[in-house]
Amino acid sequence: MAGKSAGKVAVVTGASAGIGRAVAVALQGEGYNVTLAGRRSGELEATKALAVSGGGDMLVHACDVSDALEVKGLFQATVQAFGRVDLLFNNAGLFAPSVPLEELPLETWRQVVDVNLTGVFLCCQQAIRIMKKQTPKGGRIINNGSISAFSPRPMSACYTATKHAVAGLTKSIALDGRGHNIACGQIDIGNAITALTEPMAKGQGALQADGSRKVEPRMDVAHVASAVLYMASLPLDANVLSMTIKATEMPFEGRG
């Protein structure tokens, strides 16, 4: 696979930790030149330090995906450094506090929507503009959805709404990408081992639909990276529109 991917260019948002870091390093190891995007430059440098010998190059670019000008700068820097964009992995995201809908501050709602939905839109917009113009034409977009794109957790209206919206955006881009050699798919992840899911595995665990709390199983984030690599490895005339990868025994099937 490294030979097939050598020289290709990927942009990974939220690359400072967790899923984004794992996917960025996996892509770099397969020969991709990778732009690491995120708000924490120090953590992006830590991701870059994990680069595999013999893989592609890595470019650190601090960026707030909810800021249109910063997103434009991210893609301009990528093209300047690497010449094109073959893959966008939209991974940056925020959770909201688990509170009843009527208690959720409007400012929190706006922050989550700005990152989880508007940020995905802005990155897709810039990537598509480049993919339509470059030679050879086209590319692939993979959006990090969530199991919450299909089934919510309790008191997660804000996060769930954004992830449902991302699923619709993914399908729209997949449709509109026809004729331009642009493929778009979504990976929905359940309970990867990251700092964000750490509370699920300790103490009282995660809130369940019946009001109880339960410690939930998690899976190695490397499995998510492998799944993204598979989606990215396909030729542009084939596309995984939707993939769910989850800890086998986490409560999802029959949730509620």
C-alpha positions in Angstrom: 0.0 0.0 0.0 2.9 2.4 0.7 3.8 2.3 -3.0 0.3 3.1 -4.1 0.0 6.0 -1.7 3.5 7.5 -2.1 3.2 11.1 -3.0 -0.5 11.4 -2.3 -1.5 14.3 0.0 -3.9 14.2 3.0 -5.3 16.8 5.3 -6.3 15.6 8.8 -8.1 17.9 11.1 -8.1 17.3 14.9 -4.7 15.7 14.4 -3.4 16.7 17.8 -4.6 13.6 19.7 -6.7 10.5 19.7 -8.3 9.4 16.4 -6.8 12.2 14.4 -3.3 11.5 15.6 -3.6 7.8 14.9 -5.0 8.3 11.4 -2.5 10.9 10.5 0.5 8.7 11.5 -1.1 5.7 9.7 -1.5 7.7 6.5 2.1 9.0 6.8 3.4 5.5 7.2 1.6 4.5 4.0 3.4 7.2 2.1 1.0 10.1 2.3 2.3 13.6 2.8 0.1 14.8 5.6 -1.0 18.2 6.8 -1.7 18.1 10.5 -4.4 20.6 11.5 -5.6 21.5 14.9 -5.7 24.4 17.4 -2.8 23.1 19.6 0.5 23.6 17.8 2.5 21.8 20.6 0.3 18.7 20.3 0.5 18.7 16.5 4.3 18.8 16.8 4.0 15.7 19.1 2.0 14.0 16.4 4.7 14.9 13.8 7.3 13.4 16.1 5.6 10.0 15.7 6.2 10.0 11.9 7.4 6.6 10.6 10.8 6.4 8.9 10.4 6.0 5.1 6.9 7.5 5.1 5.6 10.8 3.7 6.3 14.3 5.0 4.3 16.0 7.7 3.3 19.7 7.8 2.0 21.3 11.0 -0.6 24.0 10.6 -2.5 25.4 13.5 -6.1 26.1 12.5 -9.5 26.6 14.0 -11.8 24.8 11.6 -14.7 27.0 12.5 -12.9 30.1 11.1 -13.3 30.4 7.3 -10.1 32.4 6.8 -8.1 30.0 8.8 -9.5 27.0 6.9 -8.6 28.7 3.6 -5.1 29.3 4.9 -4.8 25.6 5.8 -5.6 24.4 2.3 -3.4 27.1 0.7 -0.5 26.0 2.9 -1.1 22.4 1.9 -1.1 23.1 -1.8 2.0 25.3 -1.4 3.9 22.5 0.4 2.6 19.5 -1.5 1.0 20.6 -4.7 -2.5 19.1 -4.3 -5.0 17.5 -2.0 -6.0 13.8 -2.5 -7.6 13.1 0.9 -9.4 15.1 3.5 -10.2 13.4 6.9 -12.6 15.6 8.8 -12.0 14.6 12.4 -12.1 17.8 14.5 -15.0 17.8 16.9 -16.4 18.9 20.2 -18.6 17.3 22.8 -21.2 19.3 24.8 -21.9 18.7 28.6 -24.5 16.1 29.3 -27.4 18.3 30.4 -31.1 18.5 29.6 -31.8 20.3 26.4 -33.5 23.2 28.2 -30.4 23.8 30.3 -27.9 23.9 27.4 -26.5 27.4 26.9 -26.9 28.8 23.5 -23.2 29.7 23.4 -22.3 26.0 23.9 -24.7 25.0 21.1 -23.1 27.4 18.7 -19.6 26.3 19.6 -20.4 22.7 18.9 -22.3 23.4 15.7 -19.4 25.7 14.6 -16.8 23.0 14.9 -18.7 19.8 14.3 -20.8 20.9 11.3 -19.7 24.3 10.0 -16.0 23.2 10.3 -16.7 20.1 8.2 -18.5 22.2 5.6 -15.7 24.8 5.4 -13.0 22.1 5.0 -15.0 20.2 2.4 -15.6 23.4 0.5 -11.9 24.2 0.3 -11.0 20.6 -0.6 -13.6 20.3 -3.3 -12.5 23.6 -5.0 -8.9 22.2 -5.1 -9.9 18.7 -6.2 -12.0 20.0 -9.1 -9.1 22.0 -10.5 -6.1 19.9 -9.9 -4.5 17.4 -12.3 -5.2 14.6 -12.0 -8.7 15.7 -11.0 -10.6 14.5 -8.0 -10.0 13.2 -4.5 -11.6 11.6 -1.5 -13.3 13.1 1.6 -13.9 11.0 4.7 -16.0 12.5 7.5 -15.8 11.3 11.1 -19.4 10.9 12.0 -20.3 9.0 15.1 -22.6 6.2 16.3 -24.6 9.3 17.5 -25.2 10.0 13.8 -27.8 7.2 14.0 -28.6 6.7 17.7 -28.2 9.3 20.5 -26.9 9.0 24.0 -29.0 10.6 26.7 -28.8 14.3 27.0 -26.7 14.7 23.9 -29.0 16.7 21.6 -26.4 19.2 20.5 -23.7 16.7 19.6 -26.2 14.3 18.1 -27.8 17.0 15.9 -24.4 17.9 14.4 -23.6 14.3 13.7 -26.9 13.6 12.0 -26.3 16.7 9.9 -22.8 15.5 9.0 -24.4 12.3 7.7 -26.6 14.3 5.4 -23.7 16.5 4.3 -21.7 13.4 3.5 -24.4 12.0 1.2 -24.9 15.3 -0.5 -21.2 15.6 -1.3 -21.1 12.0 -2.5 -23.9 12.8 -4.9 -22.5 16.2 -6.0 -19.1 14.7 -6.4 -20.2 12.6 -9.4 -18.7 13.7 -12.6 -15.8 15.3 -10.7 -14.0 12.1 -9.5 -14.7 13.1 -5.9 -15.7 10.4 -3.5 -17.1 11.1 0.0 -17.8 8.7 2.8 -18.3 8.6 6.5 -16.9 6.5 9.3 -18.9 6.2 12.5 -16.9 5.2 15.5 -18.0 3.8 18.8 -15.8 3.9 21.9 -12.3 4.1 20.6 -9.7 4.4 23.4 -9.0 8.1 23.6 -8.8 10.7 26.4 -12.4 11.7 25.5 -13.8 8.2 26.2 -11.7 7.6 29.3 -14.7 8.4 31.7 -16.6 5.5 30.1 -14.1 3.0 31.3 -13.8 4.1 35.0 -15.9 5.0 37.9 -19.7 4.9 37.2 -19.1 4.8 33.5 -21.4 6.3 30.9 -25.0 7.4 31.2 -27.4 4.8 29.6 -30.8 5.3 28.0 -32.6 3.9 31.1 -30.9 6.4 33.4 -28.4 4.0 34.8 -24.6 4.2 34.4 -22.4 1.5 33.0 -18.7 1.0 32.4 -18.4 0.5 28.6 -15.9 -1.6 26.6 -13.6 0.3 24.3 -11.3 -0.6 21.4 -7.8 0.3 20.3 -7.7 3.4 18.2 -5.4 1.6 15.8 -8.5 -0.3 14.5 -10.0 3.0 13.5 -6.9 4.1 11.7 -6.9 0.7 9.8 -10.5 1.3 8.8 -9.7 4.8 7.5 -6.7 3.4 5.6 -9.0 0.9 3.9 -11.5 3.6 2.8 -8.6 5.8 1.6 -7.0 2.9 -0.3 -9.9 2.4 -2.7 -9.6 3.8 -6.3 -11.9 6.8 -6.8 -14.4 4.7 -8.8 -15.2 2.8 -5.5 -16.5 4.3 -2.3 -17.4 3.3 1.2 -20.3 5.6 1.8 -20.8 4.6 5.4 -18.8 2.4 7.8 -19.5 1.7 11.5 -16.6 0.5 13.6 -17.2 -0.1 17.3 -16.1 -1.9 20.4 -17.9 -5.2 20.0 -19.7 -5.3 23.3 -20.4 -1.6 23.8 -24.2 -0.9 24.1 -25.3 0.2 20.6 -27.4 -2.5 19.0 -30.7 -2.2 20.9 -29.6 1.0 22.6 -32.6 2.3 24.5 
